[in-house]
Amino acid sequence: MAGSNWREAEKAVAAIAPSITRCDPDGITLYFFSSKGQYPKFTNITSAEKVAGCFREQSPSGSTCLDGVLQQAFNEHFGKGSPTTILVITDGEPDDRRAVERVIKDATNRMQRDEELSVSFIQIGHDSSATQFLKKLDDELIGAKFDIVDAETAENMQGMDFASFINKSIAD
């Protein structure tokens, strides 16, 4: 993710961090993911300024190792035991589709209740292959104990800017 997509992602996260803080004073946990094994994590993000600082420290590079960062976030969720919502902002396909599907299915099999974990994918850009994959995760993930995935793709934006779209998605 680079260029305008990177800036759109930053704007969106900056817009939602203060909103989330009203419900959860600890703020958000922000992971960056690209190459395998490299998932910088920032905690207690409560303001647009903190988001901007995180984005300044990182830069888009490498591949899209989505399964690895999801596994890290899921492990954290199961370690703390409280309900978790994971919002994934991505502009492309993951390196390994099957690994992403497997990590999500494995997480659902560890769950006791449908409400304990949800994953919302938000697509930036117009990569049609990524759109198809995200729709599959949302509507056709066979073998998952619970349906924890929601995907919002670029075609759902209907002229909205990305920050507005994120806020609408969270409100739904």
Residue pairs with C-beta under 8 A, 6 or more apart in sequence:
1 9
1 60
1 90
1 91
1 92
1 124
2 60
5 91
5 124
5 125
6 55
6 60
8 124
8 161
8 162
8 163
9 55
9 89
9 91
9 124
9 162
10 51
10 52
10 55
11 161
11 162
11 163
12 89
12 122
12 162
12 163
12 165
12 166
13 28
13 30
13 45
13 51
13 55
13 89
13 166
14 48
14 51
14 52
14 163
15 48
15 163
15 166
15 167
16 28
16 87
16 163
16 166
16 167
16 170
17 27
17 28
17 45
17 46
17 47
17 48
17 50
17 51
18 46
18 47
18 48
19 167
19 170
20 27
20 28
21 27
21 28
21 46
21 47
25 46
26 43
26 44
27 43
27 44
27 45
27 46
27 50
28 45
28 46
29 41
29 42
29 43
29 44
29 45
29 73
29 76
30 41
30 42
30 43
30 45
30 51
30 54
31 39
31 40
31 41
31 42
31 69
31 72
31 73
32 39
32 40
32 54
32 58
33 39
33 64
33 65
33 66
33 68
33 69
34 60
34 61
34 62
34 63
34 64
34 65
35 61
35 62
35 63
35 65
36 63
36 65
36 68
36 95
37 65
37 68
38 62
38 65
39 65
39 68
39 69
39 72
40 57
40 58
41 72
42 50
42 54
45 51
45 54
63 95
64 90
64 92
64 93
64 94
64 95
65 94
65 95
65 96
66 88
66 90
66 94
66 95
66 100
67 94
67 95
67 96
67 99
67 100
67 102
67 103
70 86
70 88
70 100
70 103
70 104
70 107
70 119
71 103
73 84
73 86
74 103
74 106
74 107
74 110
74 117
76 84
77 84
77 86
77 107
77 116
77 117
78 107
78 110
83 115
83 116
83 117
84 116
84 117
84 118
85 117
85 118
85 119
85 120
86 117
86 118
86 119
86 120
87 120
87 122
87 166
87 170
88 119
88 120
88 121
88 122
89 122
89 124
89 166
90 121
90 122
90 123
90 124
90 130
91 123
91 124
91 125
91 127
91 130
92 125
92 127
92 130
93 127
93 129
93 130
93 133
94 100
94 133
97 133
100 137
101 137
101 141
104 119
104 137
104 141
104 144
104 148
104 149
105 141
105 143
105 144
105 145
107 117
107 148
108 117
108 144
108 145
108 146
108 148
109 144
109 145
111 117
111 145
111 146
111 148
114 146
114 147
114 148
117 146
117 148
118 148
118 149
118 150
119 148
119 149
119 150
120 149
120 150
120 151
120 152
120 169
120 170
121 134
121 137
121 138
121 149
121 150
121 151
121 152
122 151
122 152
122 165
122 166
122 169
123 130
123 131
123 134
123 151
123 152
123 153
123 154
124 154
124 162
125 154
126 154
126 155
130 153
131 153
131 154
131 155
134 151
134 153
135 151
135 153
137 149
137 151
138 149
138 150
138 151
141 147
141 149
150 169
152 165
152 169
156 165
157 165
160 168
